[in-house]
Amino acid sequence: MTRTNALESLVIASFVRGLSTRDVRNTPAEASGPDAALSKSTLSSICQAVRTEYDAWRERDLSGVTLDCLFIDASPFRMHPNAPAEPVLAAWGIDTGGRPVLIGLEAAGSQSHDAWAGFLQGLLDRGLTPPLLVISDGGSALISACEPVLGRSPRQRCLIHQCRNVTSKASRHDLEQVKKEFWENFDTSELSIPPGQRLVETVQRRTDAFAAKWEKSYPAALKPLLADRSPLTASLRFPAEHHKRIRHSSFIQRTSGKTRRRVKAIGRFPGETSCVSLAFAVPSRTATGWHGFTTTPTGPRQLERIRRDLLHPTETEVIHLAPPARVSLTKAASHQPHGTPRRAFYTAPKTRPEQQRQLIRYTTTRTPLANSAVSHAGRRRVKREVRVLASGVWVSQASVRMRLRAVAVSTCWRRVLCRPVKRLLRRPQRRNPWARVPSTPARVA
């Protein structure tokens, strides 16, 4: 049988639709006779086109892709001889037009921290802008990898996985009641509160009431729910029409399930390349008719406001400081070239990563805290003022500067504030006597 583009497309489509190798070989023979059967070498050369397409796709530039949401998950496939199923890491996104986009696929030996961190960092290295929201399950390795790599993007914990964790430890007598009340906590369709902080606080109060009711009966089931509560309500800051689709990771799990069902006829792949290539070919050819997210006239404006506040901070942007008992002030790298402004920023040691993400560096070249030629009494007074500012309220950088300048009026800090910036940069670095954190702090993105 003559090899044509139509035949190659038919063979690839047959594999994508779930036909086995034997069925693909015999299909032309049933239509045109025994001589039309395809050989194994012909099938292999045709499938090479899929591998070539995948190689070009995984190296493409992602700087032109702007995502509202990013779904992350892994699916097990059998791809090596005499080895159990191994995960294929996948990332699906929802762009600004509400359309699903396959962002990345990569085979890994396990769902470890290093595997997830390398996969996510590879997406950023190719130019991907951090999304507005990351949706994933509660895997510890995945969470620990998301925080440093995608630290600026809030994370939504899959509510379906969380519900399973809670109901798995409930008795059969109370199972349906616990499950019903759990989902009623996150049902905001009857509330007239717009998306934002008020809606988040309302749902969290519901969660507290739910935990108070069942905590005595099932303390082990409610403990994880209360320990990591903030990621359960991250989606409530987004448009209301998206709440039911971004509060769980069913989108990417349903997509991975379709891929596993279509490759079930193959059984075990001959290698890692064949597995990932077919895992790429199935969704890329079957997702053309998928429906995206529904948008309303107010939805895009809300998303643009979130994107501006999250990814494009300005000088007047508000900052949220750590609790007073744990706040510390440190200096940036001590060995900076002359002419580079020194940056003092707040860090909160031993706090959770999601709290550290809310800390924004306080940058100014004239801050008095960057100088060490001050009396201990002046330091103590400034320290008290910093702790007042760090009481958990939202303050602007302008408010911080005004408060510190007010302190400088009655102390020797006034003279330091008026010194030229160049002289401050040339002064030798000295140890701050009241700093409580290591000399090399972790920068907060």
N, C-alpha and C positions, 0 to 999 in steps of 0.2 A: 504494500500500500504506500502511495506517495506521501511523503511528509510535507504538510502544509501548515500555514499559520492557524487555519481552522482546526486541524487535527491537534496541534499543540495546545490550543485553548481548550479543546474538548477533553484532552487527557488531564490537564491541570484542574479543570472544573470538576472532573470525576473524582479526583483525589480529594479535592476540597469538600465535595458533597458526601464523602464518607465511603466511597467504593474501595474495595480491596485491590491489590495489585493484579490478582488473577482476573477479577471482573473487568478491570480496565483493559487488560490485554485481550480478552475474549469478546469485548463489545463490538469492535470493528469486524471480527470474524463472523459474528452472528448476522451482521448486516450485509457484508460483501463476500463472504466465503472464507474458507480456512486460510487461504493465502494472505488475507488481510490482517491476520493476527499480528500484534506488535511484539517485538522481542524485548528482552530485559534491557539490553543495551540502548534500544530506542527510547524506552521509558526513562532510563537514567539520564540520557542526554536531554530529553524534554524537561525533566524535573530540574536540571541544572539551571534553566532559565529562572526558576523560582529562587534558587540560591543566589544567583546574580542580582536579582531584584531585591532580595533581603539585604545583601551586603551593601548595596547602594543606599537602601533605606536607613539602615542603622548608623550610617556615617553622615547622614544629611544634617544640614544646619537647622537649628531650632530657634534661631533668633527671631524669626518671623511668626512664631506661634505664641499667642497670648491666651492663657487659660484662666478660666474662673474657678474650676474645680479640678483636682487631680485624684484619681482613684488608684490605689496601690494594693496589689495582692500577688499571690504566687499560686501556681497550679502544678501538681505532680505529674510527671511523664516518665515512662520507662525508656531510657535512651542509651544505656550502656549494658553490655552483656554481663550476666551474673551479678547484677547490681539492682537494688530496690529502686523504686520511683524517686526521681530527683526533681526539685522545683524549677520552674521557669518563671522568673520574676517579670511581672507585667505592670505597665503604667498606662492607664487610659485617662484622657482629659476631656473636659467640656470647654470649648472655646467661647469667645465672646458672643458668637452667634447662636449658641445653644446646641452646636453640633458635636457629636462624639468624635474624638481623634485618638488614634493609637499612637502613643508617644514612644514607648520603649519596650523591648523584649530582650531578655538575657538569661541564659542557662546558668545555674549555680549548683554547687554541691550540697548546699543546705541553706536554710533561711537564717543565717548568722548575721551578726552586726556588721561584719566586714563586707559580706556579700551585698547587703542592702545599702550600706554607705557608698560602696563603689558604684553600684547601679545608679543611685540618685545623683551622685557627684558627676557621673558621666553625662547625665542629662543637662546639668548646669554648665559643664564644660563645653557642651555643644551649643550653648547660647539660650537655653530655656530660661525664661523669666519665672521667678517663683510664683506659684499660683496663689489665688486668694484663699483657698481652703484645700486641705489635704484630708481625704477620707480613707481610713484603713481600719483593720481589726486591732485587737489589743495585744498583739505579739510583742513581747518585751524587746526582742532584737530589732524589729521594725521601728518601734517607737524610739529606741535609743539612737537609731541611725537617722531618723527624720529630724530630731531636735537640732543637732548641730548643722545639718546640711540644709534643711528647709526651715530653719528656726524662725524666720520672719512670717511664715505662713501658719495660721492657726490650724489645729488638727481636730477633726471630728472623729470620735470613736464610734464604731459601728454599733448602733443600738440593737440590732438583731443578735449580734454576738454577746452583747451585755445582757440581753434578756435571757439568752440561753444559759449564761453563767448563773443568773439569779434563780431561774426556774429549775436548774439541774439539782439544786440543793433543797428544793421544797418538796413536801410530801404530796402524794397523789390527791389527798383530800383538798389541799389548798392550791394545787397547781394552777387550775384555770383562773381562780380568783387573783392570785398573785400576778399571773401573766396579763390579765385584763387591766388591773390597776397600774401595772408598769407602763403599758402603752397609753393609758389615759393621762399619765403625768406629762407625756410629751405631745399630746394632741392639742394643738393651738388653734384649730379651725373655729372653735366657738368663742375664742377670745377676740376682743376688739383692740388689742394692743399691737401697735406696729412693730416690725422687727427692730431689735436693738437691745440695749441693756435692760430696759424694763421687762421685756419679754423673757430674757434670760433669768432675771431674778425671780419672776413669777414661777417659771418652771422649776427652778432650784428650790423654791419654797414647797412646791408640790412634792419634789423628790424627798425633801426632809420629812414631810408628813408621811409619805409612803414608807420611809425607812423607820420612822418612829413607831408605826403601826406593826411592822413585821420584824423589827430587830430582836425582840425578845424570843420570838419563835424560831427565827432563822438568822442568828447573828453572823454565821459564816457566809451566808449568801449576800447579806447587805454590806459587809465590810468592804469588798472591792468597789461596790457602787459608790460609797461615800468617800473612799480614798482618792478616786480619780474622777471627780464629778464635773469639772469644768469642760473637758473635751466632749462631754455628752450634749452640751448645749451650744457648741460653737456655730452650728448651722442656723441658729435662731437669729443671727445678725444679718442673714441674707434674705433676699426677697421671699415672701410667703409662699409664692407658687412653686418654689424649689425645695421647700422644707422636707416634704415626704420623699424626695428622690436623693437628697444629699445627706440625710441623717443615717444612712447605712451604706454598706459596700456591695449591695446586691447587684448593682449594675455591672461591675467588673467580674463578680463571681458568676453571674448568669452568662456573661460572654465567655469566660473560661470553660464553663460547663458545656457550652455548645462546641467549643473546640475539642474537648475531650471526647464527646460523643461522636464527632465526625472522624476522629483518628482512632476510634476504638477498634475498627476493622484491621488496622495495621498491627496492633499489639505492641511489640517492642520495636523501636526505631533502630536503624543500623548505626546511628551515631548522633552526636549532639547537634551537628549542623542540620541534618535532615529534620530533626525534631523541631528546632526553632524556626526553620524555614517554613515548615507546614503550619506551625502555630501562628506564623505571620500571615501566611496565604489565606487561611480560613477567615479570620475577621476582616482582612483588607478587601476580600471579594464578596463577603456576605453582609457587610455593614452599610452598603450603599443605600438601602431602603430603610434604615433605622430612623426612628423619630428622635429628634433632639429634645431639649428642654423647652417648655412653654415660657414665653416672655410676655410681659405686660409693659405698657408705656412707662411705668415707674420703676420696673426692675432694672433696666440698664443704668439708670441714674444712680440707683442705690449701689450697684456693683462698681461703678466708676468712682463713687465717693469712698468706698472701701479700698479700692485699688490706690487711690491717691493718698489716703491716710496710711496705708500699710507699706507701700513700696516707694513712695515719693515724699519723704518727710521734708518739712520746711523748717526755717529757723524759729517760727512761732508755734511749732507743733507741741502739743501737750505731752508731758512725760509722766509715767507712773513709777514712783520710787518704791523701794522695798520696805518691809515693815521696819519700824524704828530700831527694834532690838537687834536687827541683823544687818543694818546698813553699814557700809564702810566706804570710805573715800580713798581711792588710790590714784596714782599717776600713771600715765601711759609709759611706753618704753623709755627708759632713762637715757639710752644712747640714740639720740636723734640728731641728724645733721643740722648745722646752724641755718637758721631761716625757716625751719619747719615749726609750725605752732605746736606747743605742748597741749595735750588734751587730757583733761581730768574728767573722769566719768565714774558713775556709781556702779558698784557691783554688790551682789547679795550672796555671800558664800553659803553653801549647803542648802540653797533653795532649789525648788523644782525647776526643770528647764522651761516649762511654760511660764513660770513667773519671771525667769531671767529674760525671756523674749520681750517682756513688757518694759524692760529697762532700756532707756535710750541714752546714749552718751551725752553728757553735758560738756559741750566743747566751747571754750572761750580762751583767748590768749591773755586776757587780763584778769583772770580769776585769782584772788589773793591766796587760794589754797595751793597754788602751784609754787609758792615761795616759802622758804623755810626760815627766813630771818625775822621771826615774830616771837613775842613772848608766849609763855605757856598759858597765861591768863587769856590772851587773845585767842589762842587755839581752842581753849575750852569753850569760850563764848561762841565762836564760829561753829564748833561741833554741836552745841546745843541747838543753834539755829538750823543746822543741816538736819538734825533729827526731827525738828518740828516740821520742816518741809517734807520729810520722808514719812509722815504719819499715815500715808495711804491715800491721800487726796490727790486729785489731778491738778497739777500746777504747770505753768509754762516756764520756758527758760528765762523769759523776761522777769517773771516773778522771783526766780532764784537769784538773778543778778541784783534786783532791787533790794531783796532781803539782805544779801551779803554786803551791798554797799551801805545799807543802813547800819549794819554792825560796824563797818569801817569808820563811821563818823566819829565815834568816841574811842577808837583804839588807834594803834600805830599802823593799822592796815591802810588808812587813807593815803599815807605817803607811798606805800608799796603799789597801790592801785594806779598812781599817777606816773610811775616809772615807765620809761619807754619799753616797748615789747622786746626790742633787741637786747637790752640789758638783762631782762628776765631770762631770755634764752641762753645767754652766755654764762649765767651763774652756775656754779657746780651743783650737781644733784646731791641732795642730802636726804638722809632717812627721816621720814615723817614720824615723830615720836608717838602719835596716837593712831597710826594706821594699824589695822588688825588683820589685814589680808596679806598673802604672799606678795613679793615684789613684782611678779609677773602675773597680772590678773587675766582672767578669761574675758576676752572682748565680747560684748553683747551686740549681736547684729540687729 
